[in-house]
Amino acid sequence: MSEPELTTEERVLRMMKRTLTDIARDTAPEPGLRHPLSERTIQGIRECLMLITSREQELAKEFGRDTSARPRYIDEPRDEVVVPLNVGAMREGLKKDDD
């Protein structure tokens, strides 16, 4: 199943969010060093990201999109249980029973 087509506003919000997080990541100082951005700028980025996230949720709700999807770690336990079946062995067992 492919992702539904995003509106222009959703694409703009996604790009703005990605750019702001890239700026934060690229300017993050090494531990113990002073951050190159002012505290006011950092707070402004946080507030922008909160507004973007809020608007993305509003749009998703408006268009009936699921917003509960979350990334998963590969070793995170799943709710469902997958039971592998050895179909070849099952067929062999059926053939023996028919004899």
N, C-alpha and C positions, 0 to 999 in steps of 0.2 A: 504494500500500500504506500503510495507516494504522499508527500506532504502537500496539503492544500495550498493553492496559490495565495501568496501574501499580497496585501494591498500595498500601495506606495508608502503609506504612513508606517505600516509595519516594517517594511524594508528599511526606511529611514531610521526608525527607532532601533532596529537591530544593528545597523551600521554605526549609529552614534554610541550605542552601548559598547560595541566591540572596540571602537576607537578610544573611548574614555578608559576602558579597562586596560587597553594596550599602553596608553600614556602612563597610567598608574604603575603598571608592571615595568615599563622601560625606565621610569624615573625612581624606582625603589632603590634606596641606598643599601650599601652593605651594613651588616649589624654594627651598631656603635657610631655610625656616621649620621650627620644631619641631613634631613630630607631636602632636596633642592627646591621643592614647591613649598609655598607658604601654607600655613595652617588654614588660612581662609580659602585658598585654592583647593586644598584637599577636601575641606568641608563642602565646597561648591560642587566638586566632582561627585561626592557621596550623595548630595541632594539631587543632582541631575540623574544619577543612576536609580535612585528611589522613584523619581517621577517617571522615568522611562519604564521601569518595571511595572509601576502602577498602571500606566497607559496600555502597556502590552497586555496586562491581565484584563483590563476593560474591553479591549478589542477582541481578545480571545473569547471572552464571555459573550460579547455581542454576536460574534460569528459562530458560536456554538462549538468552539474548539476545546479539546481536552487540555487542561493546564496541570494535570497531576503527574505527568511524566517526569521522572527524575533519573539522572544517570546512576548506573549501578557499577559497583566494583565486581571484577570477575569472580572473586571468592565470596561475594555476598550471598547468603542463603536465599533461595527462592521459595515462594509460597507453594508452587506446584512441584510435584515429584514426577520425574521422567523415569519410566521403567523400560530399559532396553529389552527388546525381544529378539531372540535368535530364531528367525523364521525358518531357516534351513533345518535346525534341530527339531523344531515343531513338526515340520513336514515329514521328517524321518520317523518321528514317533508315531505319526498318524499312519504311515505306511506299514509299520510293524504291527500296529493294532489291527489293521485290515487283514493281515495274513491269517 
